[in-house]
Amino acid sequence: MKKVLLWVIGILAAICIAVASIWGGEIRTLNSVKQVGDNPYLYEMQYKAAYDLDDLISKDIDSNAKLLDYVVKRIGKGLPIQLKSSQVADENGEMNVMNCTSFQASKAEGEGYWYGRNYDFFKNPTMVTVSRPKKGYASIAVSDMSHFGYSLDKLPDKLARKVNCLAAVYAPVDGINEKGLCTSIMALPKQCAWQESGKHKVGTTILMRLFLDRCATVQEALDLVASLDIRHDAAVGTGYHYMVADAYGDVAVIEFDKDDGWKTMIVSKPEGENAMLVTNHLLSPKYYTTVPDEAVGNPHSRSWWRYETAGAYLKAHNGILTFAEAQECLAQVHWKDLVWDNGMVEDTQYSNVYDQKNITLALRNWNDYETTVHFSL
C-alpha cells in the first residue's frame, strides 16, 4: 500500500512539474490577474508568459479572427481553448462608433510631456497589462477586454474565466513603454487600410504591441511601419489612424491614403508647437477639412467638435499643461450615457494621462472623475 501511495505521489509530482514547465508563465500570469480596487470592470495583470513577435509577424496575421486563432494555438498548446471577440461589424458591415481623442502636451511641472487619451466606446471592461519581455521594452498597455471575449456579463472573476486574459498582450489599444514612447489608435469608419506591397502583414493591435516592444522614438516607429504592410480587419468594419509620441517631444500621426493604394501618410507636430492633437478624422493635408465630412472621418462621433474643443483648450494653455489640466482637457470632450438608435449606451470607457518622463499611467474609468488609479513599471 505504501509503495502504491508513493507511486501515485510520484506520478502527481511528475504531472505538476510537466504542467509548470509547459504553462508556468501562463499560470503565473493568470494568478496575477486582479480587480483594481472596488471597480468590477477594471483589471490589471502582470504578463509573465513568453511571446515571440518575430513569429507573430511571420504568420501575416491581418484580422482579429486570425489573431485569436494564433493566440489559442500558442497559449493552449493543444488544449481546446476558445476565444471570441465582440469587435465585429453589424449586419451593414459597419461598427457603430469608436470615438477617441489623443494628444501630447508639454509639462508645466518640470521637464517632459503628458500623453492624454480618451477611449470612447460601448461599455466594456478594461485591462491594464504590464509586460517585461526578454526581447523588447517593458510597457504598460491598456486593452478593451471585448477584443478577447469579455463583457459586463463575462468577467475574469474566477480562475476558469481568466484564461482569455492571456490574449491581452496581443491586443493593446494604447500604452507607454520604458523609453517613454506612447501610442494609441483612433477609428476611421469605412477606411480599412489594406496595404499590398509584398511585406509581412500585421493588424492593428499587433502593430501597437510592436510599437511598445520595439520602438524608443517616433522615427523608429515610422521605420517599423515602413517595413510592414498594415491591414485593418474588414470584419470589424472600421479603419484606424495611429498617434505615436516619444519622450523627446516628437509626435506623428500615421494615416493611410484611401484613394492611392492605402499608401502611408505621416502628419508630424508642427515646428515650434508644444502640443499635437488627433481625434477621428484625417489630418493629412490631402484630406484635412474643418467641415465635418463622412469621407474623411466620423461626424456622428462629433470628431470635429472634439478636435476644436480640445484644441482650443491646448491653445489657451500654449500646449503646456499641469497634470490636472491634462485630465481636464480630456474631460471636456468625454462621452456620458450616449444612447444610440440600437439602444446601446456609449461612454468614455477610460481617460488616461501618461507621464512620458516618469513612465506612469493615471487612469479614470467610465467617467468617474473623482477616482484616479495609478500604474507604473
LUMTOR-214747 format. One record per residue (C-alpha): residue number from 1; y, x, z. Coordinates in Angstrom, 3 decimals. Each point is the difference from the previous one (the first is absolute). Example, Ala and Ser with C-alpha at 12.3 -4.5 7.8 and 13.67 -1.06 7.14 Angstrom:
2
+-----+----------+----------+----------+
: num :        y :        x :        z :
+-----+----------+----------+----------+
:   1 :   -4.500 :   12.300 :    7.800 :
:   2 :    3.440 :    1.370 :   -0.660 :
+-----+----------+----------+----------+
//
This chain:
377
+-----+----------+----------+----------+
: num :        y :        x :        z :
+-----+----------+----------+----------+
:   1 :    0.000 :    0.000 :    0.000 :
:   2 :    2.338 :    2.832 :    0.900 :
:   3 :   -0.682 :    1.709 :   -3.313 :
:   4 :    0.734 :   -3.218 :   -1.889 :
:   5 :    3.276 :   -0.406 :    1.875 :
:   6 :    1.005 :    3.572 :   -0.776 :
:   7 :   -0.937 :   -0.565 :   -3.625 :
:   8 :    2.187 :   -3.140 :   -0.175 :
:   9 :    2.891 :    1.807 :    1.669 :
:  10 :   -0.375 :    2.837 :   -2.486 :
:  11 :    0.038 :   -2.390 :   -2.948 :
:  12 :    3.077 :   -1.779 :    1.323 :
:  13 :    1.745 :    3.314 :    0.581 :
:  14 :   -0.810 :    1.093 :   -3.546 :
:  15 :    1.399 :   -3.268 :   -1.354 :
:  16 :    3.188 :    0.412 :    2.031 :
:  17 :    0.432 :    3.555 :   -1.253 :
:  18 :   -0.555 :   -1.121 :   -3.596 :
:  19 :    2.498 :   -2.847 :    0.320 :
:  20 :    2.566 :    2.304 :    1.581 :
:  21 :   -0.435 :    2.602 :   -2.734 :
:  22 :    0.356 :   -2.578 :   -2.783 :
:  23 :    2.631 :   -2.341 :    1.448 :
:  24 :    1.505 :    2.080 :    2.806 :
:  25 :    3.502 :   -0.001 :   -1.462 :
:  26 :   -0.172 :   -3.664 :   -0.840 :
:  27 :   -1.223 :   -0.908 :    3.484 :
:  28 :    2.804 :    1.976 :    1.647 :
:  29 :    2.475 :   -1.684 :   -2.312 :
:  30 :   -1.237 :   -3.501 :    0.822 :
:  31 :    0.090 :    0.796 :    3.716 :
:  32 :    3.682 :    0.901 :   -0.380 :
:  33 :    0.998 :   -3.376 :   -1.497 :
:  34 :    2.026 :   -1.916 :    2.540 :
:  35 :    2.537 :   -2.765 :    0.245 :
:  36 :    3.546 :    1.196 :    0.607 :
:  37 :    1.373 :   -1.469 :    3.202 :
:  38 :   -0.352 :   -3.755 :    0.244 :
:  39 :    0.492 :   -0.556 :   -3.733 :
:  40 :   -3.290 :   -1.394 :   -1.407 :
:  41 :    1.087 :    0.764 :   -3.578 :
:  42 :    0.935 :    3.676 :    0.346 :
:  43 :   -2.629 :    2.748 :    0.202 :
:  44 :   -0.120 :    3.781 :    0.056 :
:  45 :   -2.752 :    2.408 :   -0.936 :
:  46 :   -0.677 :    3.738 :    0.042 :
:  47 :   -1.868 :    0.731 :   -3.231 :
:  48 :   -2.647 :    2.628 :    0.780 :
:  49 :   -2.441 :   -0.418 :   -2.898 :
:  50 :   -0.065 :    2.294 :   -3.022 :
:  51 :    1.433 :   -1.054 :   -3.341 :
:  52 :    0.281 :    1.865 :   -3.273 :
:  53 :    3.040 :   -0.723 :   -2.166 :
:  54 :   -1.227 :    2.263 :   -2.808 :
:  55 :   -3.154 :   -2.090 :   -0.196 :
:  56 :    2.095 :   -3.169 :    0.096 :
:  57 :    2.191 :    1.191 :   -2.886 :
:  58 :   -3.034 :    0.960 :   -2.059 :
:  59 :   -1.274 :   -3.593 :    0.142 :
:  60 :    3.021 :   -1.413 :   -1.922 :
:  61 :    0.419 :   -2.873 :    2.444 :
:  62 :    2.772 :   -2.270 :   -1.243 :
:  63 :   -0.671 :   -3.342 :    1.709 :
:  64 :   -0.492 :   -1.394 :    3.488 :
:  65 :   -3.530 :   -1.092 :   -0.899 :
:  66 :   -0.978 :    3.523 :   -1.088 :
:  67 :    1.633 :    1.501 :    3.067 :
:  68 :   -1.822 :   -2.307 :    2.384 :
:  69 :   -3.276 :    0.732 :   -1.783 :
:  70 :    0.652 :    3.728 :    0.405 :
:  71 :    0.856 :   -0.403 :    3.677 :
:  72 :   -3.154 :   -2.050 :    0.637 :
:  73 :   -2.200 :    2.666 :   -1.581 :
:  74 :    1.747 :    2.817 :    1.843 :
:  75 :    0.090 :   -1.470 :    3.484 :
:  76 :   -3.106 :   -2.156 :   -0.309 :
:  77 :   -2.296 :    2.834 :   -1.091 :
:  78 :   -2.510 :   -2.523 :   -1.269 :
:  79 :    0.605 :   -2.795 :    2.505 :
:  80 :    0.871 :   -3.460 :   -1.412 :
:  81 :    3.650 :   -0.012 :    1.137 :
:  82 :    2.333 :   -2.431 :   -1.764 :
:  83 :    3.771 :    0.303 :   -0.420 :
:  84 :    2.200 :   -2.572 :   -1.653 :
:  85 :    3.745 :    0.065 :   -0.528 :
:  86 :    2.204 :   -3.087 :    0.060 :
:  87 :    2.551 :    1.824 :   -2.169 :
:  88 :   -0.801 :   -1.881 :   -3.200 :
:  89 :    2.012 :   -2.064 :   -2.439 :
:  90 :    0.057 :   -3.794 :    0.005 :
:  91 :   -1.354 :   -2.260 :   -2.740 :
:  92 :    3.031 :    0.845 :   -2.157 :
:  93 :   -0.743 :    3.707 :    0.195 :
:  94 :    2.890 :    0.729 :    2.335 :
:  95 :    0.606 :    0.763 :    3.620 :
:  96 :    2.719 :   -2.133 :    1.517 :
:  97 :    2.268 :    2.640 :    1.527 :
:  98 :   -0.086 :    3.321 :    1.789 :
:  99 :    3.545 :    0.808 :    1.036 :
: 100 :    0.817 :    3.469 :    1.274 :
: 101 :    3.075 :    2.069 :    0.792 :
: 102 :    0.073 :    3.772 :    0.455 :
: 103 :    2.740 :    2.545 :    0.545 :
: 104 :    0.681 :    3.521 :    1.138 :
: 105 :    3.183 :    0.642 :    1.967 :
: 106 :    1.447 :    3.021 :    1.750 :
: 107 :   -0.209 :    0.109 :    3.776 :
: 108 :    3.169 :   -0.390 :    2.027 :
: 109 :   -1.778 :    1.497 :    3.007 :
: 110 :   -0.595 :    3.622 :   -1.033 :
: 111 :   -1.746 :    1.387 :   -3.041 :
: 112 :   -2.516 :   -1.832 :   -2.126 :
: 113 :   -0.564 :   -3.368 :   -1.647 :
: 114 :   -1.203 :   -3.497 :    0.749 :
: 115 :   -2.374 :   -1.739 :   -2.363 :
: 116 :    0.222 :   -3.760 :    0.377 :
: 117 :   -2.507 :   -2.483 :   -1.361 :
: 118 :   -0.522 :   -3.776 :    0.154 :
: 119 :   -3.374 :   -1.333 :   -1.155 :
: 120 :    0.376 :   -3.710 :   -0.754 :
: 121 :   -3.074 :   -2.032 :   -0.820 :
: 122 :   -2.155 :   -2.887 :    1.158 :
: 123 :   -1.177 :    0.287 :    3.558 :
: 124 :   -2.671 :    2.661 :    0.373 :
: 125 :   -0.995 :    2.459 :    2.728 :
: 126 :    1.283 :    3.589 :   -0.149 :
: 127 :   -1.786 :    3.335 :    0.503 :
: 128 :    1.626 :    3.323 :    0.907 :
: 129 :   -2.315 :    2.889 :   -0.914 :
: 130 :    0.405 :    3.595 :    1.137 :
: 131 :   -2.059 :    2.422 :   -2.088 :
: 132 :   -0.423 :    3.762 :    0.235 :
: 133 :   -2.030 :    1.049 :   -3.056 :
: 134 :   -1.538 :    3.458 :   -0.188 :
: 135 :    1.579 :    0.410 :   -3.432 :
: 136 :    3.477 :   -1.502 :    0.088 :
: 137 :    2.867 :   -0.978 :    2.233 :
: 138 :   -0.330 :   -2.156 :    3.090 :
: 139 :    1.727 :   -3.355 :   -0.340 :
: 140 :    0.890 :   -3.356 :    1.489 :
: 141 :   -0.636 :   -2.786 :   -2.509 :
: 142 :    0.392 :   -3.768 :    0.182 :
: 143 :   -2.240 :   -2.524 :   -1.769 :
: 144 :   -0.046 :   -3.719 :   -0.636 :
: 145 :   -3.479 :   -0.766 :    1.322 :
: 146 :   -0.571 :   -2.770 :   -2.551 :
: 147 :   -0.600 :    2.818 :   -2.492 :
: 148 :   -3.338 :    0.631 :    1.669 :
: 149 :   -1.088 :   -3.442 :    1.032 :
: 150 :    1.880 :   -0.976 :    3.157 :
: 151 :    2.116 :   -3.068 :    0.701 :
: 152 :    1.445 :   -1.810 :    2.992 :
: 153 :   -3.408 :   -1.613 :    0.403 :
: 154 :   -1.992 :    3.188 :   -0.483 :
: 155 :    1.051 :    2.874 :    2.227 :
: 156 :   -1.687 :    3.238 :    1.165 :
: 157 :   -0.315 :   -1.350 :    3.521 :
: 158 :   -3.705 :    0.858 :    0.275 :
: 159 :   -1.926 :    3.123 :   -0.991 :
: 160 :   -1.890 :   -1.807 :   -2.767 :
: 161 :    3.304 :   -1.116 :   -1.504 :
: 162 :    1.556 :    3.458 :    0.030 :
: 163 :   -2.014 :    1.483 :   -2.877 :
: 164 :    2.499 :   -1.090 :   -2.664 :
: 165 :    2.681 :    2.037 :    1.789 :
: 166 :   -1.572 :    3.123 :   -1.481 :
: 167 :    1.565 :   -1.001 :   -3.324 :
: 168 :    3.523 :    0.304 :    1.433 :
: 169 :    0.286 :    3.698 :   -0.832 :
: 170 :   -0.275 :   -0.922 :   -3.696 :
: 171 :    2.534 :   -2.842 :    0.204 :
: 172 :    3.401 :    1.097 :    1.341 :
: 173 :    3.102 :   -1.849 :   -1.198 :
: 174 :    2.433 :    2.340 :    1.756 :
: 175 :   -0.106 :    3.020 :    2.260 :
: 176 :    1.223 :    3.438 :    1.053 :
: 177 :   -1.791 :    3.344 :    0.057 :
: 178 :    0.378 :    3.063 :    2.215 :
: 179 :    2.467 :    1.552 :   -2.474 :
: 180 :    2.312 :   -2.996 :    0.283 :
: 181 :   -0.765 :   -1.452 :   -3.430 :
: 182 :    0.218 :   -3.804 :    0.009 :
: 183 :   -1.139 :   -2.461 :   -2.632 :
: 184 :   -0.284 :   -3.759 :   -0.547 :
: 185 :   -0.782 :   -2.544 :   -2.707 :
: 186 :    2.130 :   -2.894 :   -1.256 :
: 187 :   -1.440 :   -2.743 :   -2.211 :
: 188 :    1.169 :   -0.727 :   -3.553 :
: 189 :   -1.502 :   -3.289 :   -1.262 :
: 190 :   -1.541 :    0.044 :   -3.491 :
: 191 :    0.425 :    3.760 :   -0.334 :
: 192 :   -3.514 :    1.363 :    0.426 :
: 193 :    0.296 :    3.576 :   -1.223 :
: 194 :   -2.993 :    1.152 :   -2.037 :
: 195 :    0.369 :    3.624 :   -1.011 :
: 196 :   -2.507 :    1.400 :   -2.503 :
: 197 :    0.576 :    3.669 :   -0.721 :
: 198 :   -3.532 :    1.188 :    0.715 :
: 199 :    0.695 :    1.269 :    3.514 :
: 200 :   -1.876 :   -1.162 :    3.059 :
: 201 :    0.963 :   -3.537 :    0.984 :
: 202 :    1.078 :   -1.118 :    3.465 :
: 203 :    1.108 :   -3.289 :    1.488 :
: 204 :    2.928 :   -0.724 :    2.265 :
: 205 :   -1.339 :    0.650 :    3.487 :
: 206 :   -1.923 :    3.087 :   -1.136 :
: 207 :    3.281 :    1.407 :   -1.281 :
: 208 :    1.610 :   -0.723 :    3.379 :
: 209 :   -2.792 :    1.861 :    1.805 :
: 210 :    0.387 :    2.933 :   -2.403 :
: 211 :    3.746 :    0.149 :    0.702 :
: 212 :   -0.627 :    0.112 :    3.745 :
: 213 :   -2.856 :    2.502 :   -0.068 :
: 214 :    1.236 :    2.386 :   -2.669 :
: 215 :    3.780 :   -0.090 :   -0.361 :
: 216 :    2.648 :    1.647 :    2.170 :
: 217 :    2.930 :   -0.630 :   -2.347 :
: 218 :    1.153 :   -2.553 :   -2.525 :
: 219 :   -0.504 :    2.511 :   -2.816 :
: 220 :   -3.635 :    0.449 :    1.014 :
: 221 :   -0.403 :   -3.782 :   -0.068 :
: 222 :    1.502 :   -0.187 :   -3.490 :
: 223 :   -2.263 :    2.824 :   -1.185 :
: 224 :   -2.971 :   -1.914 :    1.403 :
: 225 :    0.981 :   -3.163 :   -1.875 :
: 226 :    0.341 :    2.003 :   -3.214 :
: 227 :   -3.572 :    1.258 :    0.404 :
: 228 :   -1.530 :   -3.494 :    0.130 :
: 229 :   -0.096 :   -3.317 :   -1.821 :
: 230 :    1.371 :   -2.692 :    2.305 :
: 231 :   -1.638 :   -3.423 :   -0.227 :
: 232 :    1.014 :   -3.270 :    1.685 :
: 233 :   -2.863 :   -2.420 :    0.577 :
: 234 :    0.379 :   -2.961 :   -2.387 :
: 235 :   -2.176 :   -2.086 :    2.338 :
: 236 :    2.747 :    0.255 :    2.627 :
: 237 :    2.588 :   -1.296 :   -2.454 :
: 238 :    2.898 :    2.293 :    0.819 :
: 239 :    1.245 :    3.488 :   -0.713 :
: 240 :    1.860 :    2.373 :    2.275 :
: 241 :    2.572 :    2.689 :    0.232 :
: 242 :   -0.100 :    2.691 :    2.668 :
: 243 :    2.577 :    1.726 :    2.146 :
: 244 :   -0.661 :    3.532 :    1.223 :
: 245 :    2.394 :    1.881 :    2.263 :
: 246 :   -0.364 :    3.386 :    1.653 :
: 247 :    1.347 :    1.601 :    3.154 :
: 248 :    2.601 :    1.927 :   -2.024 :
: 249 :    1.771 :   -3.176 :   -1.157 :
: 250 :   -1.429 :   -0.123 :   -3.513 :
: 251 :   -0.905 :   -3.541 :   -1.106 :
: 252 :   -1.474 :   -1.502 :   -3.157 :
: 253 :   -1.182 :   -3.396 :   -1.182 :
: 254 :   -2.951 :    0.176 :   -2.395 :
: 255 :   -0.100 :   -2.782 :   -2.600 :
: 256 :   -1.804 :   -0.732 :   -3.266 :
: 257 :    1.425 :   -1.005 :   -3.380 :
: 258 :   -1.433 :   -3.402 :   -0.858 :
: 259 :    1.234 :    0.236 :   -3.593 :
: 260 :   -1.137 :    3.542 :   -0.767 :
: 261 :   -3.634 :    0.482 :    0.929 :
: 262 :    0.679 :   -0.031 :    3.737 :
: 263 :    1.533 :    3.465 :   -0.112 :
: 264 :    1.160 :    1.251 :    3.378 :
: 265 :    3.709 :   -0.391 :    0.776 :
: 266 :    1.609 :    1.819 :    2.931 :
: 267 :    3.154 :   -1.140 :    1.786 :
: 268 :    1.401 :    2.605 :    2.389 :
: 269 :    2.539 :   -0.243 :    2.775 :
: 270 :    3.469 :    0.600 :   -1.467 :
: 271 :    1.573 :    3.358 :    0.738 :
: 272 :    2.084 :   -0.061 :    3.164 :
: 273 :   -1.363 :   -3.307 :    1.313 :
: 274 :   -1.357 :   -0.266 :    3.537 :
: 275 :   -2.365 :   -2.901 :   -0.673 :
: 276 :   -2.159 :   -1.668 :   -2.637 :
: 277 :   -1.366 :   -3.551 :   -0.067 :
: 278 :   -2.617 :   -1.941 :   -1.961 :
: 279 :   -1.232 :   -3.614 :    0.070 :
: 280 :   -2.021 :   -1.943 :   -2.604 :
: 281 :    1.716 :    0.627 :   -3.323 :
: 282 :    0.179 :    2.961 :   -2.342 :
: 283 :    2.663 :    2.626 :    0.646 :
: 284 :   -0.511 :    2.078 :   -3.146 :
: 285 :    3.181 :   -0.081 :   -2.149 :
: 286 :   -1.937 :   -1.425 :   -2.963 :
: 287 :   -0.675 :   -3.209 :    1.954 :
: 288 :    2.365 :   -0.081 :    2.958 :
: 289 :    2.152 :   -3.092 :    0.323 :
: 290 :    2.100 :   -1.514 :    2.770 :
: 291 :   -0.936 :   -3.480 :   -1.241 :
: 292 :   -3.389 :   -1.353 :    1.157 :
: 293 :   -2.425 :    0.181 :   -2.921 :
: 294 :   -3.722 :   -0.860 :    0.098 :
: 295 :   -0.659 :    2.565 :   -2.722 :
: 296 :    0.856 :    2.907 :    2.294 :
: 297 :   -0.667 :   -1.243 :    3.528 :
: 298 :   -0.517 :   -2.861 :    2.397 :
: 299 :    2.930 :   -2.450 :    0.316 :
: 300 :   -2.179 :   -2.365 :    2.058 :
: 301 :   -0.197 :    2.599 :    2.773 :
: 302 :    3.798 :    0.350 :   -0.041 :
: 303 :   -0.463 :    3.635 :   -0.973 :
: 304 :    3.538 :    0.345 :   -1.298 :
: 305 :    1.453 :   -1.623 :    3.125 :
: 306 :   -1.992 :    2.364 :    2.216 :
: 307 :    1.062 :    2.980 :   -2.102 :
: 308 :    3.654 :   -1.027 :    0.219 :
: 309 :   -0.135 :   -0.857 :    3.717 :
: 310 :   -1.812 :    3.111 :    1.191 :
: 311 :    2.024 :    2.084 :   -2.441 :
: 312 :    3.267 :   -1.315 :    1.420 :
: 313 :   -1.162 :    0.830 :    3.517 :
: 314 :   -0.921 :    3.539 :   -1.030 :
: 315 :    3.290 :    0.428 :   -1.839 :
: 316 :    1.991 :   -1.255 :    2.988 :
: 317 :   -1.598 :    2.783 :    2.043 :
: 318 :    0.305 :    2.594 :   -2.788 :
: 319 :   -3.795 :    0.208 :   -0.056 :
: 320 :   -0.047 :    1.501 :    3.508 :
: 321 :   -1.736 :   -2.106 :    2.635 :
: 322 :   -1.012 :    0.072 :    3.622 :
: 323 :   -3.548 :   -1.100 :    0.791 :
: 324 :    1.253 :   -3.423 :    1.079 :
: 325 :    1.984 :   -0.332 :   -3.230 :
: 326 :   -3.054 :    0.921 :   -2.076 :
: 327 :   -1.871 :   -2.835 :    1.701 :
: 328 :    2.949 :   -2.340 :   -0.495 :
: 329 :    0.208 :    0.790 :   -3.714 :
: 330 :   -3.584 :   -1.216 :   -0.363 :
: 331 :    0.610 :   -3.016 :    2.229 :
: 332 :    2.796 :   -1.196 :   -2.275 :
: 333 :   -2.429 :   -0.511 :   -2.893 :
: 334 :   -3.122 :   -1.239 :    1.810 :
: 335 :   -1.913 :   -3.227 :   -0.640 :
: 336 :   -0.781 :   -2.566 :    2.680 :
: 337 :   -2.365 :   -2.965 :   -0.518 :
: 338 :    0.657 :   -0.288 :   -3.718 :
: 339 :   -2.171 :   -2.904 :   -1.213 :
: 340 :   -1.176 :    0.080 :   -3.628 :
: 341 :   -1.041 :   -2.897 :   -2.232 :
: 342 :   -3.668 :    0.637 :    0.725 :
: 343 :    0.621 :   -0.379 :    3.732 :
: 344 :   -0.463 :    3.664 :    0.852 :
: 345 :    2.521 :    1.513 :    2.387 :
: 346 :    1.544 :    3.399 :   -0.638 :
: 347 :    1.502 :    2.330 :    2.585 :
: 348 :    1.078 :    3.572 :    0.243 :
: 349 :   -3.440 :    1.200 :    1.046 :
: 350 :    1.473 :    3.163 :    1.456 :
: 351 :    3.236 :    1.960 :    0.049 :
: 352 :   -0.341 :    3.787 :    0.256 :
: 353 :    2.369 :    2.855 :    0.675 :
: 354 :   -1.502 :    3.445 :   -0.538 :
: 355 :    1.665 :    3.099 :    1.469 :
: 356 :   -0.540 :    2.655 :   -2.666 :
: 357 :    0.930 :    2.882 :    2.291 :
: 358 :   -1.999 :   -0.901 :    3.105 :
: 359 :   -2.844 :   -1.670 :   -1.991 :
: 360 :   -0.079 :   -3.298 :    1.838 :
: 361 :   -0.267 :   -3.668 :   -0.869 :
: 362 :    1.857 :   -2.817 :    1.752 :
: 363 :   -1.586 :   -3.321 :   -1.001 :
: 364 :    1.108 :   -3.575 :    0.647 :
: 365 :   -2.657 :   -2.557 :   -0.882 :
: 366 :    0.624 :   -3.501 :   -1.364 :
: 367 :    3.727 :   -0.217 :    0.743 :
: 368 :   -0.455 :    0.766 :    3.688 :
: 369 :    3.205 :    1.997 :    0.170 :
: 370 :   -0.189 :    0.220 :    3.777 :
: 371 :   -3.112 :    2.178 :   -0.183 :
: 372 :   -0.195 :    3.418 :   -1.663 :
: 373 :   -3.329 :    1.820 :    0.014 :
: 374 :    0.080 :    3.775 :   -0.435 :
: 375 :   -2.623 :    2.178 :   -1.680 :
: 376 :   -0.186 :    3.756 :   -0.470 :
: 377 :   -2.392 :    2.700 :   -1.096 :
+-----+----------+----------+----------+
//
